[in-house]
Amino acid sequence: PVEGDIYSCTVNHTSLDQPQTKTWEVDVAVPSVGPAVFCGVGLSLGLLGVAAGTFFLIKGNNCN
């Protein structure tokens, strides 16, 4: 389906006084950038934490 398409379904049953028709229009969802940004920031902070931890670990071993 693409934006602008319209679909319909008509039901005719003996229990209905007249046929019923339901119409749907296609809603195209725009992908969100929120999760990608959140993942990128988290990964960057994690790598920064690993780099800082390694730096202080090496610096602490050199002082002894």
C-alpha positions in Angstrom: 0.0 0.0 0.0 1.1 3.5 -0.7 -0.2 6.9 0.6 -3.5 7.8 -1.0 -4.7 4.2 -1.5 -8.2 3.5 -0.3 -9.5 0.0 0.5 -13.0 -1.1 1.2 -14.8 -4.3 2.2 -18.5 -4.9 1.7 -20.4 -7.6 3.7 -23.9 -8.8 2.7 -25.5 -11.2 5.2 -29.0 -12.4 5.8 -29.0 -10.9 9.3 -28.3 -7.4 7.9 -31.0 -5.1 6.6 -28.6 -3.8 3.9 -25.0 -4.5 2.9 -22.4 -2.8 5.1 -19.2 -1.3 3.7 -16.1 -0.4 5.7 -13.5 1.9 4.1 -9.8 2.2 5.1 -7.3 4.8 4.0 -3.6 3.9 4.1 -1.6 5.7 6.8 2.1 5.9 6.0 4.1 6.1 9.2 7.3 8.2 9.1 10.2 6.3 10.8 11.4 7.9 14.0 15.0 9.0 14.6 14.6 8.9 18.4 15.8 5.3 19.0 18.8 5.7 16.7 19.9 8.9 18.5 19.4 7.2 21.9 21.4 4.2 20.8 24.2 6.4 19.4 24.4 8.5 22.5 24.5 5.4 24.7 27.2 3.8 22.6 29.3 7.0 22.7 29.0 7.3 26.5 29.9 3.6 26.9 33.0 3.9 24.8 34.0 7.1 26.6 33.6 5.3 29.9 35.7 2.4 28.8 38.4 4.8 27.5 38.4 6.7 30.8 38.5 3.5 32.8 41.5 2.2 30.8 43.3 5.5 31.2 42.9 5.6 34.9 43.8 1.9 35.3 47.1 2.4 33.4 47.8 5.6 35.2 47.2 4.0 38.6 49.5 1.1 37.7 52.3 3.4 36.7 52.2 5.3 40.0 53.0 2.2 42.1 
